[in-house]
Amino acid sequence: MKLWSLSPEYLDSGRLLQEHRSIHGILHAISGKADIKIRRYYNYGGYLVFRHYALVEEMRIRNHDHRSYVDKLFKALPERRRRLDFKISKREIEDDVHVLLGRQQRANKSKEEGRVRVYNSCPTEWLERIEKIQITGLPKDIFLI
């Protein structure tokens, strides 16, 4: 289960949909509905819901169908597991940029890219979005998409 440290617009469709499935799996695991324990995300249900929201926004821009919701899973989480203050390092972002630039993509025959092309620089807009929600809280319409 891979959660990327980049904004969803950089992911190709396959990675975008895979991460969406992973978020559902992790939320099921931390809400006690599965046996898998994902320690890194265990107390960060709020971050996972926000990441799901961002992925679904991008999926809709690309005309992907979305019918899976996380509101019941999130509401079933105890308060201590709803934290938003998930930390992503610039090193993680740089590593993800290198992956998307082609180290592992060489094996991908389709060479599909995300909606926005990744360059060698370290895009930090995802960190800025995370910092903003940590201050303002989750968007009011987060469960409506």
N, CA and C atoms as a LAMMPS dump frame, in Angstrom:
ITEM: TIMESTEP
0
ITEM: NUMBER OF ATOMS
435
ITEM: BOX BOUNDS ff ff ff
-5.0000000000000000e+02 5.0000000000000000e+02
-5.0000000000000000e+02 5.0000000000000000e+02
-5.0000000000000000e+02 5.0000000000000000e+02
ITEM: ATOMS id mol type element x y z
1 1 1 N 0.842 -1.17 0
2 1 2 C 0 0 0
3 1 3 C 0.888 1.234 0
4 2 1 N 0.838 1.958 -1.076
5 2 2 C 1.695 3.133 -1.235
6 2 3 C 0.851 4.397 -1.221
7 3 1 N 1.179 5.289 -0.316
8 3 2 C 0.601 6.623 -0.346
9 3 3 C 1.709 7.565 -0.781
10 4 1 N 1.458 8.305 -1.816
11 4 2 C 2.451 9.213 -2.372
12 4 3 C 2.512 10.489 -1.536
13 5 1 N 3.67 11.131 -1.56
14 5 2 C 3.843 12.38 -0.823
15 5 3 C 3.706 13.588 -1.74
16 6 1 N 3.19 13.364 -2.949
17 6 2 C 3.004 14.425 -3.925
18 6 3 C 1.523 14.721 -4.111
19 7 1 N 1.248 15.883 -4.665
20 7 2 C -0.123 16.232 -5.013
21 7 3 C -0.641 15.23 -6.051
22 8 1 N -1.912 14.824 -5.974
23 8 2 C -2.445 13.8 -6.889
24 8 3 C -2.346 14.151 -8.367
25 9 1 N -2.271 15.415 -8.707
26 9 2 C -2.212 15.796 -10.121
27 9 3 C -0.954 15.281 -10.818
28 10 1 N 0.08 14.924 -10.065
29 10 2 C 1.314 14.414 -10.649
30 10 3 C 1.257 12.92 -10.949
31 11 1 N 0.297 12.211 -10.397
32 11 2 C 0.232 10.752 -10.536
33 11 3 C -0.439 10.362 -11.842
34 12 1 N 0.054 9.299 -12.47
35 12 2 C -0.654 8.776 -13.632
36 12 3 C -1.915 8.085 -13.135
37 13 1 N -2.806 7.756 -14.036
38 13 2 C -4.113 7.209 -13.641
39 13 3 C -3.996 5.913 -12.851
40 14 1 N -3.068 5.053 -13.228
41 14 2 C -2.896 3.791 -12.507
42 14 3 C -2.493 4.013 -11.059
43 15 1 N -1.523 4.898 -10.852
44 15 2 C -1.077 5.188 -9.481
45 15 3 C -2.155 5.926 -8.696
46 16 1 N -2.884 6.797 -9.361
47 16 2 C -3.977 7.533 -8.715
48 16 3 C -5.036 6.568 -8.188
49 17 1 N -5.469 5.641 -9.027
50 17 2 C -6.501 4.681 -8.619
51 17 3 C -5.974 3.697 -7.578
52 18 1 N -4.699 3.3 -7.701
53 18 2 C -4.115 2.394 -6.715
54 18 3 C -4.049 3.053 -5.343
55 19 1 N -3.647 4.315 -5.305
56 19 2 C -3.588 5 -4.012
57 19 3 C -4.984 5.152 -3.419
58 20 1 N -5.975 5.402 -4.262
59 20 2 C -7.354 5.504 -3.778
60 20 3 C -7.784 4.196 -3.105
61 21 1 N -7.468 3.079 -3.741
62 21 2 C -7.79 1.775 -3.14
63 21 3 C -7.014 1.564 -1.836
64 22 1 N -5.762 1.992 -1.816
65 22 2 C -4.937 1.841 -0.616
66 22 3 C -5.515 2.622 0.558
67 23 1 N -6.002 3.815 0.305
68 23 2 C -6.574 4.622 1.392
69 23 3 C -7.777 3.91 1.994
70 24 1 N -8.618 3.346 1.157
71 24 2 C -9.755 2.597 1.686
72 24 3 C -9.276 1.41 2.522
73 25 1 N -8.257 0.71 2.052
74 25 2 C -7.723 -0.421 2.811
75 25 3 C -7.154 -0.002 4.154
76 26 1 N -6.416 1.1 4.174
77 26 2 C -5.829 1.58 5.43
78 26 3 C -6.915 2.036 6.389
79 27 1 N -7.93 2.761 5.881
80 27 2 C -9.024 3.203 6.758
81 27 3 C -9.789 2.011 7.337
82 28 1 N -9.991 0.979 6.531
83 28 2 C -10.625 -0.239 7.054
84 28 3 C -9.762 -0.847 8.153
85 29 1 N -8.453 -0.882 7.929
86 29 2 C -7.547 -1.487 8.907
87 29 3 C -7.551 -0.717 10.221
88 30 1 N -7.457 0.607 10.166
89 30 2 C -7.37 1.375 11.414
90 30 3 C -8.72 1.527 12.106
91 31 1 N -9.811 1.267 11.377
92 31 2 C -11.112 1.324 12.036
93 31 3 C -11.489 -0.026 12.634
94 32 1 N -10.586 -1.005 12.531
95 32 2 C -10.823 -2.305 13.15
96 32 3 C -11.586 -3.263 12.272
97 33 1 N -11.778 -2.943 11.007
98 33 2 C -12.538 -3.798 10.113
99 33 3 C -11.646 -4.755 9.32
100 34 1 N -10.344 -4.72 9.569
101 34 2 C -9.418 -5.625 8.893
102 34 3 C -8.302 -6.001 9.869
103 35 1 N -7.587 -7.042 9.556
104 35 2 C -6.522 -7.515 10.435
105 35 3 C -5.2 -6.782 10.232
106 36 1 N -5.049 -6.103 9.108
107 36 2 C -3.782 -5.448 8.79
108 36 3 C -3.594 -4.231 9.694
109 37 1 N -2.405 -4.079 10.221
110 37 2 C -2.077 -2.902 11.035
111 37 3 C -1.087 -2.034 10.267
112 38 1 N -1.455 -0.834 10.006
113 38 2 C -0.614 0.113 9.287
114 38 3 C -0.168 1.155 10.3
115 39 1 N 0.956 0.914 10.934
116 39 2 C 1.393 1.757 12.057
117 39 3 C 1.579 3.219 11.7
118 40 1 N 2.165 3.494 10.549
119 40 2 C 2.47 4.891 10.222
120 40 3 C 1.222 5.758 10.172
121 41 1 N 0.109 5.212 9.732
122 41 2 C -1.118 5.987 9.541
123 41 3 C -2.154 5.76 10.639
124 42 1 N -1.786 4.995 11.65
125 42 2 C -2.754 4.509 12.63
126 42 3 C -3.589 5.607 13.292
127 43 1 N -2.987 6.724 13.634
128 43 2 C -3.725 7.789 14.317
129 43 3 C -4.05 8.969 13.412
130 44 1 N -3.882 8.818 12.114
131 44 2 C -4.029 9.945 11.204
132 44 3 C -5.207 9.784 10.247
133 45 1 N -6.337 9.38 10.76
134 45 2 C -7.542 9.223 9.945
135 45 3 C -7.952 10.514 9.27
136 46 1 N -7.755 11.642 9.947
137 46 2 C -8.085 12.93 9.344
138 46 3 C -7.256 13.2 8.103
139 47 1 N -5.965 12.893 8.171
140 47 2 C -5.107 13.066 6.998
141 47 3 C -5.541 12.13 5.876
142 48 1 N -5.862 10.886 6.197
143 48 2 C -6.273 9.926 5.172
144 48 3 C -7.553 10.377 4.479
145 49 1 N -8.486 10.916 5.256
146 49 2 C -9.732 11.408 4.665
147 49 3 C -9.442 12.599 3.756
148 50 1 N -8.537 13.484 4.191
149 50 2 C -8.187 14.625 3.342
150 50 3 C -7.48 14.165 2.071
151 51 1 N -6.595 13.191 2.182
152 51 2 C -5.907 12.675 0.992
153 51 3 C -6.927 12.032 0.048
154 52 1 N -7.899 11.306 0.603
155 52 2 C -8.956 10.711 -0.209
156 52 3 C -9.711 11.808 -0.964
157 53 1 N -10.025 12.877 -0.271
158 53 2 C -10.729 14.018 -0.855
159 53 3 C -9.937 14.577 -2.038
160 54 1 N -8.63 14.768 -1.867
161 54 2 C -7.786 15.299 -2.936
162 54 3 C -7.711 14.326 -4.115
163 55 1 N -7.62 13.028 -3.829
164 55 2 C -7.577 12.035 -4.901
165 55 3 C -8.876 12.028 -5.693
166 56 1 N -9.994 12.114 -4.989
167 56 2 C -11.291 12.099 -5.67
168 56 3 C -11.467 13.358 -6.526
169 57 1 N -11.008 14.502 -6.035
170 57 2 C -11.047 15.72 -6.855
171 57 3 C -10.311 15.491 -8.17
172 58 1 N -9.121 14.905 -8.088
173 58 2 C -8.32 14.647 -9.287
174 58 3 C -8.98 13.584 -10.166
175 59 1 N -9.568 12.559 -9.556
176 59 2 C -10.257 11.527 -10.327
177 59 3 C -11.407 12.136 -11.13
178 60 1 N -12.127 13.058 -10.532
179 60 2 C -13.243 13.702 -11.24
180 60 3 C -12.756 14.569 -12.388
181 61 1 N -11.639 15.263 -12.189
182 61 2 C -11.07 16.067 -13.279
183 61 3 C -10.74 15.174 -14.47
184 62 1 N -10.282 13.963 -14.19
185 62 2 C -9.903 13.018 -15.254
186 62 3 C -11.062 12.136 -15.697
187 63 1 N -12.26 12.436 -15.245
188 63 2 C -13.479 11.712 -15.631
189 63 3 C -13.503 10.255 -15.169
190 64 1 N -12.893 9.961 -14.023
191 64 2 C -13.005 8.633 -13.43
192 64 3 C -14.263 8.596 -12.577
193 65 1 N -14.914 7.458 -12.57
194 65 2 C -16.124 7.287 -11.766
195 65 3 C -15.736 7.086 -10.303
196 66 1 N -16.473 7.718 -9.39
197 66 2 C -16.199 7.544 -7.963
198 66 3 C -17.495 7.261 -7.226
199 67 1 N -17.535 6.12 -6.548
200 67 2 C -18.73 5.75 -5.794
201 67 3 C -18.415 5.246 -4.399
202 68 1 N -17.199 5.407 -3.953
203 68 2 C -16.832 4.901 -2.628
204 68 3 C -16.651 6.078 -1.674
205 69 1 N -17.223 5.984 -0.521
206 69 2 C -17.199 7.084 0.434
207 69 3 C -16.509 6.637 1.714
208 70 1 N -15.935 7.577 2.424
209 70 2 C -15.189 7.243 3.632
210 70 3 C -15.828 7.834 4.894
211 71 1 N -16.982 8.479 4.757
212 71 2 C -17.567 9.149 5.918
213 71 3 C -17.902 8.183 7.049
214 72 1 N -18.447 7.02 6.739
215 72 2 C -18.792 6.062 7.798
216 72 3 C -17.54 5.512 8.485
217 73 1 N -16.515 5.245 7.683
218 73 2 C -15.259 4.763 8.265
219 73 3 C -14.642 5.817 9.185
220 74 1 N -14.646 7.069 8.741
221 74 2 C -14.051 8.142 9.542
222 74 3 C -14.839 8.361 10.829
223 75 1 N -16.138 8.358 10.729
224 75 2 C -16.967 8.6 11.917
225 75 3 C -16.871 7.443 12.916
226 76 1 N -16.495 6.261 12.436
227 76 2 C -16.335 5.117 13.334
228 76 3 C -15.005 5.155 14.091
229 77 1 N -14.089 6.008 13.648
230 77 2 C -12.78 6.094 14.311
231 77 3 C -12.902 6.815 15.644
232 78 1 N -12.204 6.333 16.672
233 78 2 C -12.148 7.1 17.922
234 78 3 C -11.459 8.445 17.67
235 79 1 N -11.753 9.415 18.484
236 79 2 C -11.212 10.763 18.312
237 79 3 C -9.681 10.769 18.203
238 80 1 N -9.008 9.924 18.951
239 80 2 C -7.539 9.918 18.945
240 80 3 C -6.955 9.467 17.608
241 81 1 N -7.764 8.845 16.767
242 81 2 C -7.285 8.371 15.466
243 81 3 C -7.69 9.295 14.319
244 82 1 N -8.154 10.492 14.616
245 82 2 C -8.613 11.422 13.58
246 82 3 C -7.639 12.571 13.345
247 83 1 N -6.411 12.414 13.714
248 83 2 C -5.444 13.504 13.644
249 83 3 C -5.143 13.925 12.204
250 84 1 N -4.838 15.202 12.048
251 84 2 C -4.495 15.777 10.751
252 84 3 C -3.004 16.067 10.61
253 85 1 N -2.27 16.048 11.71
254 85 2 C -0.891 16.551 11.708
255 85 3 C 0.121 15.51 11.239
256 86 1 N -0.156 14.909 10.106
257 86 2 C 0.728 13.912 9.508
258 86 3 C 1.952 14.607 8.929
259 87 1 N 3.119 14.051 9.148
260 87 2 C 4.371 14.661 8.703
261 87 3 C 4.895 13.977 7.44
262 88 1 N 5.233 14.786 6.461
263 88 2 C 5.886 14.302 5.246
264 88 3 C 7.177 15.09 5.101
265 89 1 N 8.273 14.39 4.911
266 89 2 C 9.559 15.072 4.782
267 89 3 C 9.827 15.434 3.325
268 90 1 N 10.675 16.416 3.139
269 90 2 C 11.066 16.784 1.77
270 90 3 C 11.816 15.63 1.107
271 91 1 N 12.475 14.826 1.901
272 91 2 C 13.181 13.656 1.36
273 91 3 C 12.189 12.678 0.724
274 92 1 N 11.045 12.473 1.383
275 92 2 C 10.021 11.588 0.817
276 92 3 C 9.519 12.14 -0.516
277 93 1 N 9.316 13.447 -0.57
278 93 2 C 8.858 14.065 -1.816
279 93 3 C 9.902 13.877 -2.908
280 94 1 N 11.16 14.124 -2.581
281 94 2 C 12.228 13.946 -3.563
282 94 3 C 12.289 12.499 -4.055
283 95 1 N 12.128 11.55 -3.152
284 95 2 C 12.136 10.137 -3.55
285 95 3 C 10.978 9.83 -4.506
286 96 1 N 9.798 10.359 -4.196
287 96 2 C 8.643 10.128 -5.064
288 96 3 C 8.829 10.788 -6.425
289 97 1 N 9.442 11.972 -6.453
290 97 2 C 9.721 12.641 -7.725
291 97 3 C 10.638 11.767 -8.573
292 98 1 N 11.67 11.19 -7.957
293 98 2 C 12.587 10.339 -8.711
294 98 3 C 11.886 9.103 -9.265
295 99 1 N 10.974 8.554 -8.501
296 99 2 C 10.216 7.401 -8.994
297 99 3 C 9.4 7.803 -10.206
298 100 1 N 8.705 8.942 -10.085
299 100 2 C 7.864 9.378 -11.199
300 100 3 C 8.685 9.829 -12.401
301 101 1 N 9.89 10.249 -12.173
302 101 2 C 10.735 10.68 -13.292
303 101 3 C 11.273 9.511 -14.101
304 102 1 N 11.15 8.317 -13.594
305 102 2 C 11.497 7.223 -14.463
306 102 3 C 12.294 6.084 -13.922
307 103 1 N 12.79 6.144 -12.705
308 103 2 C 13.582 5.012 -12.225
309 103 3 C 12.784 3.727 -12.28
310 104 1 N 11.573 3.764 -11.744
311 104 2 C 10.744 2.565 -11.786
312 104 3 C 9.786 2.603 -12.963
313 105 1 N 9.596 3.76 -13.549
314 105 2 C 8.639 3.882 -14.647
315 105 3 C 9.173 3.27 -15.938
316 106 1 N 10.477 2.985 -15.983
317 106 2 C 11.034 2.353 -17.185
318 106 3 C 10.351 1.033 -17.496
319 107 1 N 9.906 0.354 -16.459
320 107 2 C 9.218 -0.929 -16.658
321 107 3 C 7.782 -0.724 -17.131
322 108 1 N 7.262 0.49 -16.973
323 108 2 C 5.89 0.79 -17.371
324 108 3 C 5.867 1.06 -18.875
325 109 1 N 5.233 0.193 -19.621
326 109 2 C 5.246 0.311 -21.078
327 109 3 C 4.378 1.448 -21.593
328 110 1 N 3.37 1.848 -20.834
329 110 2 C 2.477 2.891 -21.33
330 110 3 C 3.085 4.285 -21.22
331 111 1 N 4.038 4.479 -20.302
332 111 2 C 4.69 5.773 -20.075
333 111 3 C 3.685 6.892 -19.807
334 112 1 N 2.576 6.541 -19.234
335 112 2 C 1.559 7.545 -18.926
336 112 3 C 2.062 8.465 -17.819
337 113 1 N 1.717 9.727 -17.927
338 113 2 C 2.102 10.706 -16.925
339 113 3 C 0.858 11.221 -16.233
340 114 1 N 1.086 11.953 -15.163
341 114 2 C -0.019 12.607 -14.484
342 114 3 C -0.527 13.785 -15.291
343 115 1 N -1.541 14.433 -14.777
344 115 2 C -2.129 15.594 -15.451
345 115 3 C -1.131 16.739 -15.51
346 116 1 N -0.279 16.848 -14.485
347 116 2 C 0.776 17.852 -14.44
348 116 3 C 2.112 17.118 -14.465
349 117 1 N 3.011 17.57 -15.298
350 117 2 C 4.301 16.899 -15.451
351 117 3 C 5.219 17.219 -14.271
352 118 1 N 5.886 16.204 -13.765
353 118 2 C 6.86 16.379 -12.68
354 118 3 C 8.215 16.682 -13.305
355 119 1 N 8.875 17.672 -12.752
356 119 2 C 10.233 17.998 -13.171
357 119 3 C 11.179 17.645 -12.039
358 120 1 N 12.457 17.901 -12.203
359 120 2 C 13.458 17.521 -11.211
360 120 3 C 13.327 18.276 -9.894
361 121 1 N 12.611 19.37 -9.9
362 121 2 C 12.481 20.149 -8.667
363 121 3 C 11.566 19.429 -7.679
364 122 1 N 11.578 19.896 -6.464
365 122 2 C 10.792 19.279 -5.396
366 122 3 C 9.49 20.058 -5.208
367 123 1 N 8.37 19.575 -5.753
368 123 2 C 7.117 20.316 -5.609
369 123 3 C 6.621 20.255 -4.16
370 124 1 N 6.309 21.394 -3.591
371 124 2 C 5.937 21.442 -2.178
372 124 3 C 4.49 21.867 -1.955
373 125 1 N 3.692 21.966 -3.024
374 125 2 C 2.311 22.437 -2.816
375 125 3 C 1.491 21.474 -1.966
376 126 1 N 1.821 20.178 -1.995
377 126 2 C 1.087 19.235 -1.154
378 126 3 C 1.376 19.504 0.322
379 127 1 N 2.624 19.794 0.662
380 127 2 C 2.964 20.15 2.044
381 127 3 C 2.209 21.406 2.472
382 128 1 N 2.088 22.378 1.565
383 128 2 C 1.366 23.608 1.88
384 128 3 C -0.113 23.327 2.12
385 129 1 N -0.711 22.437 1.335
386 129 2 C -2.121 22.08 1.547
387 129 3 C -2.313 21.385 2.89
388 130 1 N -1.362 20.511 3.251
389 130 2 C -1.457 19.807 4.536
390 130 3 C -1.352 20.803 5.687
391 131 1 N -0.389 21.73 5.597
392 131 2 C -0.232 22.73 6.651
393 131 3 C -1.495 23.57 6.797
394 132 1 N -2.14 23.89 5.678
395 132 2 C -3.363 24.694 5.725
396 132 3 C -4.487 23.951 6.435
397 133 1 N -4.69 22.662 6.127
398 133 2 C -5.78 21.936 6.794
399 133 3 C -5.48 21.693 8.263
400 134 1 N -4.185 21.641 8.616
401 134 2 C -3.853 21.483 10.035
402 134 3 C -4.267 22.719 10.819
403 135 1 N -4.297 23.86 10.168
404 135 2 C -4.717 25.108 10.82
405 135 3 C -6.228 25.27 10.755
406 136 1 N -6.808 25.043 9.578
407 136 2 C -8.231 25.332 9.377
408 136 3 C -9.149 24.141 9.653
409 137 1 N -8.613 22.938 9.683
410 137 2 C -9.444 21.75 9.834
411 137 3 C -9.9 21.229 8.481
412 138 1 N -10.615 20.124 8.488
413 138 2 C -11.075 19.515 7.255
414 138 3 C -12.097 20.407 6.565
415 139 1 N -12.11 20.435 5.22
416 139 2 C -13.109 21.232 4.504
417 139 3 C -14.518 20.766 4.85
418 140 1 N -15.46 21.688 4.832
419 140 2 C -16.848 21.359 5.214
420 140 3 C -17.48 20.365 4.261
421 141 1 N -17.113 20.406 2.98
422 141 2 C -17.727 19.53 1.991
423 141 3 C -16.962 18.237 1.771
424 142 1 N -16.103 17.873 2.69
425 142 2 C -15.21 16.743 2.476
426 142 3 C -15.945 15.415 2.259
427 143 1 N -17.103 15.24 2.838
428 143 2 C -17.821 13.971 2.688
429 143 3 C -18.87 14.032 1.592
430 144 1 N -18.92 15.128 0.851
431 144 2 C -19.922 15.262 -0.209
432 144 3 C -19.411 14.805 -1.56
433 145 1 N -18.118 14.463 -1.653
434 145 2 C -17.617 14.01 -2.962
435 145 3 C -17.374 12.522 -2.945
